[in-house]
Amino acid sequence: MYRFLFSPRWLVGTVVAVAAIGVCLMLGSWQLGRFESRVSTHQEINKAVSAESRARPLSEILPDTAAKVGTDTLGRTVSFTGSYDAAHQLLVPNRTVDGRSGYYVLTPLRTDGGPAVPVVRGWVAGSPGAAPEVPSGQVSVTGRLQAPENSGSGGAVAGGLPAGQLGTISPATLVNVLPYPVYDGWVAADDVPAGLTAVPTVQPQGGDGLSLRAFQNLGYTLEWFVFAGFVVFMWFRLVRREAEAAQDRALGLDPALD
């Protein structure tokens, strides 16, 4: 009854079905790997932050301007000393904290014998008006290391801002307004002056591993596996229908023979 499976038409159809199942399983496995990778990144970040709750010198985490902020250092508490450069203080517009739009107050801090650190001393809602006075002399700062922003970061502005404002916090944009090199990323200060709000740790584009994109990967995984199951189901259904038709023909019940 199943001899038809060895016919050229069915052999080709079976090969195509097996290939389709293989492709679906391969793509589903790849999407699952992407999801697991994002979950692993999320866990690594949490472990790193938990293991390093105490402040470490910034120079240990970023030895020079070539060192980059990574998933293992994002959100790490760091400390450093130097003097603020009040002449180059910048306002970063279109930044949201607690659901409200406002400005970051960014003041470069020149370290002793090293690059400058872009320090966000806090956030202010609405129009910034007069920013809090910049401390003079040598200061010690403790804060959380943040990743540099890019054009896809929340609130980033490409250009067209007035003097004294910065659309994106990154070494590539700061090199145009500061006469000295800076570390990668920026630091959100923990202790903020009166009138400002502390800036929470900002996740880079794509999140820390458990973003919407990660769950999209999981959804795609399920879709590809469902597709593979559907191909199997349809193949067996067609085989069964063909077998029943062959049996009917053998019993003389095929309508086409009437």
Disulfide bonds with the S-S distance in Angstrom:
none
